[in-house]
Amino acid sequence: METLAEHTAWLVDRFEDDDEYAELESFAHLQQVLDEQCYRIAELEDDDDEDDSADQRQPGDDSSPDWQPLRTYTSPEESTNTEQNEENTGSSGENADDQSDHVGLKEPDEIDSGTMQNPHDEDATYRSKNGEDYHGYKANVAETCNGENPFRLITAVRVDTNNTDDGDLLDEDVTTLSTETGLRDLLVDGGYTHKEVEKRCRDQEITQHFSGIVGQRPGAEKMSLAAPEWDGTRMVACPAGHEPFDQNHYETGRISGKMEKEFCDECPHRESCFVKEQQKHYSYGFRERRVEIAQRRKRLDDPAEQEFLKLRAGAESLINEMYHKDGEKTKFAGKIKVKNGSIAKAIGRNLKRASGFLESEAKQEKSAG
């Protein structure tokens, strides 16, 4: 890596002003790698120290966890010229071309996941999930799962770089699915928790059903924020049946309220309740998002909801059918080609499912005849 960085820096410096090379796509890739994964150490040096002729230290003499000094790469041609002109260089008091600046390799955690992974496919990105590394793209696929349907149909395919958030992918399809399929219940896993998607679903009167909730469940000794009766952001009644005498909902998304002391002092839920005692009353305050998550957890614990979520069991087999049967590696390079390939697969799967259903119907008719 060090040697590659040295060669890359020399090539970019040598040819960036030469149109014959600088206009090549391969040269643009070379510049991109240098910009994304390396940096010039000279940029980090103190200008005041450069004129100190008594200081013979070189970058990297002092240990630093942030960068690594590298040898300055010199081409064979430059090396020969330097040896031949060594006396002339000394007499002029200047270094030959002053050589290239040192370059440092960025630490792994300084390199963005969107950096180029392979010049053959500059759209592909990197992602780490559950301790495994992934390079390339990710696909978001939706299909019908109503138990009354004779077979399922794939209704949406969305492909993007694999460092794209799941919620961002779903956000683009919610409105279309509602309009074209009459979608009213959307079954997803916890990774699709996304404020914009949830808002769009509310606007489209779509109920989201999550198979899991991201984040740690509150301790059993603490009262859930889903325990009170809520009307949007307004508390209708606390778990003991009392309504706050003062409530506020702010544009920042914060909810606050005050409870009468006569209700809270002797309340059996006082030790686990979310209210805090003040001089003249009890008060509470938290983000409305916390109420939404708590209500989602409560609904997830409902046996009827758990039974309904079983309809999503086919999601894993869908992905296996779409991708894993043919191997996880795509046959194409470039986002648009990978996307079109996925759409073509989905069309093929739909035709195969419809054909299978029609064949089954025909056999039943023949058997009955």
C-alpha positions in Angstrom: 0.0 0.0 0.0 2.8 2.4 0.8 4.5 1.7 -2.5 1.3 2.1 -4.4 0.6 5.4 -2.7 4.1 6.7 -3.6 3.6 5.7 -7.3 0.1 7.2 -7.4 1.3 10.5 -6.0 4.2 10.7 -8.5 1.9 9.9 -11.4 -0.7 12.4 -10.5 1.9 15.2 -10.0 3.7 14.3 -13.2 0.7 14.1 -15.6 -2.2 16.2 -14.1 -1.3 19.2 -16.4 -0.9 17.0 -19.5 -4.3 16.8 -21.3 -3.4 13.6 -23.1 -3.5 11.8 -19.7 -5.5 14.0 -17.4 -8.6 13.6 -19.5 -8.5 9.8 -19.3 -11.1 8.1 -17.1 -8.3 5.9 -15.6 -6.4 9.0 -14.6 -9.5 10.4 -12.9 -9.8 7.1 -11.0 -6.1 7.5 -10.0 -6.8 11.0 -8.6 -9.9 9.8 -6.8 -7.9 7.0 -5.0 -5.3 9.5 -3.9 -7.9 12.0 -2.7 -9.9 9.5 -0.8 -7.3 7.3 0.8 -4.2 9.4 1.1 -3.1 13.0 2.0 0.0 15.1 1.7 1.9 15.2 4.9 3.3 18.6 3.9 -0.1 20.0 4.5 0.2 19.2 8.2 3.6 20.7 8.7 4.2 24.0 10.5 5.4 26.6 8.0 7.5 28.3 10.8 9.6 25.2 11.1 10.5 24.9 7.4 13.2 27.7 7.5 15.0 26.2 10.5 18.2 24.8 8.8 19.4 23.4 12.1 16.4 21.1 12.4 17.4 18.0 10.3 14.4 15.9 11.3 12.2 14.5 8.6 8.4 14.0 8.7 7.7 10.8 10.7 10.8 11.1 13.0 8.3 11.8 15.8 5.8 9.0 16.4 2.2 10.0 15.5 -0.9 7.8 15.4 -2.5 9.9 12.7 -0.2 9.5 9.6 2.7 7.5 8.2 5.5 9.1 6.3 6.4 7.4 3.0 9.5 7.5 0.8 9.3 10.0 -2.1 9.0 8.0 -5.3 11.4 8.8 -8.0 11.1 7.4 -11.5 14.2 5.7 -13.0 14.5 8.5 -15.5 14.5 11.1 -12.8 17.0 9.2 -10.8 19.5 9.1 -13.7 19.0 12.9 -14.3 19.5 13.6 -10.7 22.8 11.8 -10.5 24.1 13.5 -13.7 23.1 17.0 -12.5 23.9 16.7 -8.8 26.7 19.3 -8.9 24.5 21.8 -10.9 21.7 21.3 -8.4 24.0 22.0 -5.5 25.3 25.2 -7.0 21.8 26.6 -7.6 20.9 26.1 -4.0 17.6 24.4 -5.0 16.5 20.8 -4.9 15.8 19.1 -8.2 12.1 19.8 -8.7 12.0 19.8 -4.8 10.9 16.2 -5.2 7.2 15.2 -4.5 5.7 15.8 -1.2 5.4 12.9 1.2 2.0 11.2 1.3 0.3 9.6 4.2 -2.2 6.7 4.2 -5.4 7.6 6.0 -6.4 5.4 8.9 -9.2 2.9 8.0 -11.8 4.8 10.2 -10.9 8.0 8.2 -11.9 6.5 4.9 -15.5 6.9 3.9 -17.5 3.8 3.0 -18.4 5.5 -0.3 -14.8 5.5 -1.6 -14.1 3.7 -4.8 -13.6 -0.1 -4.2 -12.6 -1.0 -7.8 -12.0 1.2 -10.9 -13.9 -1.5 -12.9 -17.1 -0.5 -11.0 -16.8 3.0 -9.5 -20.4 2.9 -8.2 -19.7 0.0 -5.8 -19.3 0.8 -2.1 -18.2 -0.9 1.1 -20.3 -1.9 4.1 -19.7 -3.8 7.3 -22.7 -5.6 8.9 -22.8 -8.1 11.7 -19.0 -8.4 11.6 -19.0 -9.2 7.8 -17.7 -7.1 5.0 -19.7 -6.4 1.9 -18.7 -4.7 -1.4 -21.1 -3.6 -4.1 -24.8 -2.9 -3.9 -27.9 -3.7 -2.0 -31.5 -4.4 -3.2 -34.8 -3.6 -1.5 -37.6 -5.9 -2.7 -41.3 -5.8 -1.9 -43.9 -8.4 -2.6 -47.5 -9.1 -1.8 -48.1 -11.3 1.3 -51.9 -11.4 1.8 -52.8 -14.8 3.0 -55.8 -14.9 0.6 -53.6 -14.4 -2.5 -53.2 -17.6 -4.5 -49.5 -16.6 -5.2 -47.3 -13.7 -4.4 -46.1 -11.0 -6.8 -43.0 -8.8 -6.5 -44.2 -5.2 -6.6 -41.0 -3.1 -6.2 -37.3 -3.5 -6.7 -34.9 -0.7 -5.6 -31.1 -1.0 -6.0 -28.5 1.3 -4.6 -25.0 1.3 -3.2 -24.8 -1.0 -0.2 -24.0 1.9 2.2 -27.4 3.3 1.6 -29.8 3.2 4.5 -32.7 0.7 4.2 -35.2 3.4 5.1 -33.9 5.7 2.2 -34.6 2.9 -0.2 -38.1 2.2 1.1 -38.9 5.9 1.2 -38.8 6.1 -2.6 -41.4 3.3 -3.0 -44.0 3.9 -0.3 -46.1 6.4 -2.3 -46.0 4.4 -5.5 -46.9 1.1 -3.7 -49.9 2.9 -2.1 -51.1 4.3 -5.4 -50.6 1.2 -7.6 -51.3 -1.6 -5.2 -53.7 -0.1 -2.6 -51.1 -0.9 0.1 -52.5 -0.5 3.7 -50.2 -2.8 5.8 -46.5 -2.8 5.4 -44.4 -5.6 7.1 -40.8 -4.7 7.6 -37.9 -5.5 10.0 -36.4 -3.1 12.5 -33.8 -1.9 10.1 -36.5 0.1 8.2 -37.1 2.5 11.2 -37.0 5.8 9.4 -38.7 9.1 10.3 -39.4 10.1 6.7 -40.9 6.7 5.8 -43.1 6.7 8.9 -44.4 10.2 8.0 -45.1 9.2 4.4 -46.9 6.1 5.6 -49.1 8.1 7.9 -49.9 10.5 5.0 -50.8 7.5 2.8 -52.7 5.8 5.7 -50.4 2.9 5.7 -49.7 1.0 8.9 -46.2 -0.2 9.5 -45.7 -3.6 11.2 -42.1 -4.1 12.5 -40.8 -7.6 13.2 -38.3 -6.2 15.6 -37.3 -2.9 17.2 -33.7 -1.5 17.0 -32.3 -0.6 20.4 -32.4 -2.0 23.9 -35.7 -2.7 25.6 -36.4 -0.7 28.8 -35.9 -2.4 32.1 -38.9 -4.2 33.6 -38.9 -1.9 36.7 -39.5 1.2 34.5 -43.0 2.1 33.3 -43.4 2.1 29.5 -44.3 5.3 27.8 -47.0 3.3 26.1 -48.8 2.6 29.4 -50.7 5.9 29.4 -53.6 6.6 27.0 -52.4 8.9 24.2 -54.2 10.9 21.6 -51.3 11.7 19.3 -49.0 13.8 21.5 -51.6 14.5 24.1 -51.9 12.3 27.2 -55.6 11.5 27.7 -55.0 9.6 31.0 -52.0 8.3 32.9 -51.9 4.6 33.9 -53.9 5.5 37.1 -56.5 7.3 35.0 -55.6 11.0 35.6 -55.1 13.7 33.0 -52.3 16.2 33.3 -53.5 19.7 34.1 -50.9 21.3 31.8 -49.5 19.9 28.5 -47.1 21.2 25.8 -45.9 19.9 22.5 -43.0 21.8 21.0 -41.8 22.1 17.4 -38.6 20.3 18.4 -40.7 17.2 19.0 -40.6 17.4 22.8 -43.6 16.6 25.0 -44.0 17.9 28.5 -46.8 18.0 31.1 -47.6 18.5 34.8 -49.6 16.3 37.1 -51.4 17.3 40.3 -49.6 16.3 43.5 -52.8 14.9 45.1 -52.9 12.2 42.4 -49.2 11.3 42.3 -48.3 11.3 46.0 -50.3 8.2 46.8 -50.2 6.5 43.3 -49.2 2.8 43.3 -47.1 3.4 40.1 -45.1 6.3 41.6 -41.8 4.3 42.0 -41.7 3.1 38.4 -43.5 6.1 36.8 -41.7 8.5 34.4 -42.9 11.7 36.3 -40.5 13.6 38.6 -41.6 15.3 41.8 -41.3 19.1 41.8 -42.2 21.6 44.7 -45.8 22.1 43.7 -46.5 19.3 41.2 -45.1 16.3 39.3 -43.8 16.8 35.8 -42.6 14.8 32.8 -40.7 15.6 29.6 -39.4 13.6 26.7 -39.3 13.3 22.9 -42.4 12.2 21.2 -40.2 9.7 19.3 -39.8 7.8 22.5 -43.6 7.4 22.8 -43.8 6.1 19.2 -41.1 3.5 19.9 -42.8 2.4 23.1 -46.1 2.0 21.4 -44.4 0.0 18.7 -42.9 -2.3 21.3 -46.3 -2.7 23.0 -48.0 -3.7 19.7 -45.1 -6.1 18.9 -45.9 -8.0 22.2 -49.5 -8.4 21.2 -50.2 -12.1 20.2 -52.4 -11.0 17.3 -49.6 -8.8 15.9 -47.1 -11.7 16.3 -49.5 -13.9 14.3 -49.9 -11.3 11.6 -46.1 -10.8 11.3 -45.8 -14.5 10.3 -46.9 -13.4 6.9 -43.4 -11.8 6.5 -41.7 -15.2 6.8 -41.5 -15.4 3.0 -39.2 -12.3 2.9 -36.0 -14.4 3.4 -37.1 -17.0 0.8 -37.8 -14.1 -1.6 -34.2 -12.8 -1.3 -32.9 -16.3 -1.7 -35.0 -16.8 -4.8 -33.9 -13.4 -6.3 -30.2 -13.5 -5.6 -28.7 -16.4 -3.6 -29.8 -19.1 -6.0 -27.6 -17.6 -8.7 -24.8 -16.6 -6.3 -24.6 -13.3 -4.4 -22.2 -11.8 -7.0 -23.9 -9.9 -9.8 -23.0 -10.5 -13.4 -23.0 -6.8 -14.1 -20.9 -3.7 -13.1 -22.4 -0.3 -12.5 -25.5 0.7 -10.6 -27.8 1.1 -13.5 -26.9 -2.3 -14.9 -27.2 -4.1 -11.6 -30.6 -2.4 -11.1 -31.9 -3.4 -14.5 -30.7 -6.9 -14.0 -32.6 -7.1 -10.7 -35.8 -5.8 -12.3 -35.4 -8.3 -15.1 -35.1 -11.1 -12.4 -38.2 -9.8 -10.6 -40.2 -9.9 -13.9 -39.0 -13.4 -14.5 -40.0 -14.6 -11.0 -43.4 -13.1 -11.4 -44.0 -14.8 -14.7 -42.8 -18.1 -13.3 -45.1 -17.8 -10.3 -48.1 -16.8 -12.4 -47.3 -19.7 -14.8 -47.0 -22.1 -11.9 -50.4 -21.0 -10.6 -52.1 -21.4 -14.0 -50.6 -24.8 -14.5 -51.8 -25.9 -11.1 -55.3 -24.6 -11.9 -55.3 -26.4 -15.2 -54.3 -29.7 -13.6 -57.1 -29.3 -11.0 -59.6 -28.7 -13.7 -58.4 -31.7 -15.6 -58.4 -33.9 -12.5 -62.0 -32.8 -11.7 -63.1 -33.5 -15.3 
